[in-house]
C-alpha cells in the first residue's frame, strides 16, 4: 500500500479509526448539493460537515536560505496509516527539489528512497517505510529537502520576500541569519533560535490553503535566543471520550511524539490526569510498552532509546478517568476540565447535542452520529479551562 502526499499536505487516506471529512471538491451527495469550490457565478459552495476529530498531523518547517539563492530547506514529518509500505511526497510544480534526505524517526537511520520524474513533469520522493504499518500503528518518515523557486523567494533590493500557500496545519518559517522581520500577513508566534535566527510559527486550524507573505530586511541588531520554542511543532492531541455522565467516567486517548533523549519516556499525562488502566503503545510498532511508576513520575521503557535529534518516540497513552466535574446537572451534561496541549477533542455520548462551549472550537459529528467539540490552543500557555454543556 502506498500513501501519497502533496508537497506539504495530508495523506489521501486518513489513518484507521479516524473519519475523513473535510472539504469536497465539487462532489454531490444524494440531495444534489455540490460541495467545495465555487459556483459559476463565483459564490462559495458549502463545505461538507466536519467529521475529523483532529486536524491533519504533518508538520512542515521552511528554512529560508541565503539571499539571492531563491532556495529554502524544508523539514517535513508526514504519516501513513495501517497497511502502508511506502510513502510518496510530490514536489510542488515549478519547484526544483535537491539535497533530499529521508530518515526513520524511530531509529534516526536513513531510509531507502527514489526521486522520480512523473509523466506530467512533476517529481516525487518515494520512500520505503522501515516496516509495513501494523494495525493500530502509524507509519512516519522524516524528510529534508531543498527547493529552489524564484516565484516563492525573491529580492526587493536588499530585502527578501517569501510567499507560499501553506496547505498544512502546523508550520514554521525560519529567516536567514542577520534578517529582521518587516511583516507577516498571517498571525504567528515569533521566537529566536539559539543561533540568532528569527523563527515564525503558524497554526492553520482548517488545514486548507492559507497564503502567507513574509518581508524581511538586513539588520545589525543582535537577536538573543528566546526562552520559548515553536508551540506548533508539538503534535500532541488528546481525545476525551465521554461515557455515561451519571457515572462521572470518561476515557482518554492521547498521542504525541517525545524527543527527549533516554531509554524511557516520561508519561506527562499522569501528572494531570488520574488515569486508571493505563496503557502505553509504541505507534511505530503498535506494541505495548512496559510502564513504571516511582513517586509521582510514570515512565515507559522504549524499545529504541533516543540518542539524537532525528529520533523520537511516537506514543499513544490510554486510560479511564472518574471525575465529578463531569456530571449531569439539572438534566444537562456538564464537562469541566483544565486542558493541556495544542489539540483537545471532547466526544459526547451518543444522543447528546452540544448546547455550549466556553472556549472556541470546531463542532462536528463522527460518521456514527456522535457530536464532538475540537479545541485548538493558539496561545503559548499550555493550560486552559473549558466547560462544555450538552443535552440529550
Secondary structure, DSSP 8 states (H G I E B T S, - for coil): -EEEE-TT---SS--TTS---S--SS-B-TT--B-SSB-TTS-B--------SS----EEEEEE-STTS-EEEEEEE-EE-TT--EEEEE--TT-EEEEEEEE-TTT--B--EEEEE-TTS-EEEEEE-SS---TT--EE-EEEEEEE-TTTEEEETTEEEEEEEE-SSEEEEE--TTEEEEEESS--EEEE-TTS-EEEEEE-TT-S-EEEEEEEEE--------SS--TTS---EEEEEE--GGGTEEEEEEEEEE---EEEEE-GGGGT---EEEEEEETTTTEE--EEEETTEEEEEEEEEE-STT--EEEEEEEEEE-TTEEEETTEEEEEEEEESSEEEEE--TT-EEEEESS--EEEE-TTS-EEEEEE--SS-SEEEEEEEEE-
